Amino acid sequence: MSKYFHPGPLLRSAYYGNRWRLKQLLGIKDKPHTDVLSSGMSSAVARYRRICQTLLNNLPDREFMRKAVVSEIGCGDCLAAADMMLALGAKHVHLVEFIPMIVREQHREALESLIADESLPNRGDVLADGDPPRLNADQVTFHEGLLENVRLPEPVDFLYSFDVLEHVEDLDGFFAYCGEVVRPGGLMMHKFDLSGHGQFEDPMPPLDFQTMPRWLYECAFPKYNRAVGNFADQFLASMKKHGFIDLNIIPIRVAEERYLDEVWPHLRTEAHRRDKQTVALLDLVVTAKKA
């Protein structure tokens, strides 16, 4: 058995993944949860700060945000990025998320930490005044569902996501709708992570999960509860297909050359159809303009 195959994490993933799959078949809804906030305030604030700083550092043009209609795809329990967009001058932010958004007092507490950070423009505009905390309905609208199944009420000037695209099952459906909803001349920015997720994250090497046969991976990881395992070129090709131009690829993290050479013979067939530079891309930001 290859040292890159990890039966323990695979079995644990299969248990939790198929328990989720069974609940879906039986119509048992998951309880609304806040994955990041439930891990503790300090770690939540650290993640929210990283999201905001990554987006801010890679925005093609901050002035473009003034009076812009914006959409964030897959916001999870994070309101920090939407709040930052409003602080940069956005007119309205449409939040799209697969699970319900339950606004809590912890959201206000997390935002206060970011507002105090002088390196970020956050002001807390995403929440309305008063208690209990709630979204500022004049400037923020929440839409529950997958982007390809949601229809936003207006075209958007700027669409973005953070660590979401690696979970998208239907890239063509996703980017087809992006092509519809982003107005001509509008911008799109996505940061995504193509390394292992869940049980296959650090300290496990980042591409070990790509050594599993596809049928085995799909048995363990049900749809909408996994990192799909696509490669960077598949995202770029779909963006271009649906009318996006001027793609700017910004690598954030790549696989070490020595590790990639060692794991290469064990990777699944789809990896070998690509060059090593493409497979090595683990974390990247892509910006694009709607033609």
Stockholm file with secondary structure:
# STOCKHOLM 1.0

chainA/1-291         MSKYFHPGPLLRSAYYGNRWRLKQLLGIKDKPHTDVLSSGMSSAVARYRRICQTLLNNLPDREFMRKAVVSEIGCGDCLAAADMMLALGAKHVHLVEFIPMIVREQHREALESLIADESLPNRGDVLADGDPPRLNADQVTFHEGLLENVRLPEPVDFLYSFDVLEHVEDLDGFFAYCGEVVRPGGLMMHKFDLSGHGQFEDPMPPLDFQTMPRWLYECAFPKYNRAVGNFADQFLASMKKHGFIDLNIIPIRVAEERYLDEVWPHLRTEAHRRDKQTVALLDLVVTAKKA
#=GR chainA/1-291 SS CCTTCCHHHHHHHHHHHHHHHHHHHTTCCCCCCCTTGGGCHHHHHHHHHHHHHHHHHHCSCGGGGTTCEEEEECCTTCCHHHHHHHHTTCSEEEEEESSCCCCCHHHHHHHHHHHTCTTSCCCSTTBCSSSSCCBCTTTEEEEESCGGGCCCSSCEEEEEEESCGGGCSCHHHHHHHHHHHEEEEEEEEEEEECSCCGGGCTTSCTTGGGGSCHHHHHHHSCTTSSCCCCCHHHHHHHHHHTTEEEEEEEEEEECCHHHHHHHGGGSCHHHHTSCHHHHHEEEEEEEEEEC
#=GC SS_cons         CCTTCCHHHHHHHHHHHHHHHHHHHTTCCCCCCCTTGGGCHHHHHHHHHHHHHHHHHHCSCGGGGTTCEEEEECCTTCCHHHHHHHHTTCSEEEEEESSCCCCCHHHHHHHHHHHTCTTSCCCSTTBCSSSSCCBCTTTEEEEESCGGGCCCSSCEEEEEEESCGGGCSCHHHHHHHHHHHEEEEEEEEEEEECSCCGGGCTTSCTTGGGGSCHHHHHHHSCTTSSCCCCCHHHHHHHHHHTTEEEEEEEEEEECCHHHHHHHGGGSCHHHHTSCHHHHHEEEEEEEEEEC
//
